[in-house]
Amino acid sequence: MITYNTLIAASCKVGDIPMACQLLKQMKGDGFEPSVVTYGALIHGYCKTGNLEEPMKIFKSMDGNAVPPNTVIYSILIDALCKEKDVDVANAPCG
């Protein structure tokens, strides 16, 4: 699992989101469930591309996958939303 998280994070860092998604699919296929670290890397990668629709989908799906978001994920999303001048969404209560 650590290896997958490292590879997903590295792919996201260089902007290769398709590779990160492929690794996520392979990770699940190998029987590993994504962790908060996995989701955080994906959310951060999408936010860096300026695509906020996908990270918001991932964020909303986390509770359904029994992985609650942590402070790091909230910070990444708030920062990205504010940079995109979507302060109303960033300031909205979750739930």
Secondary structure, DSSP 8 states (H G I E B T S, - for coil): -HHHHHHHHHHHHTT-HHHHHHHHHHHHHTT----HHHHHHHHHHHHHHT--HHHHHHHHHHGGGT----HHHHHHHHHHHHHTT-HHHHHS---
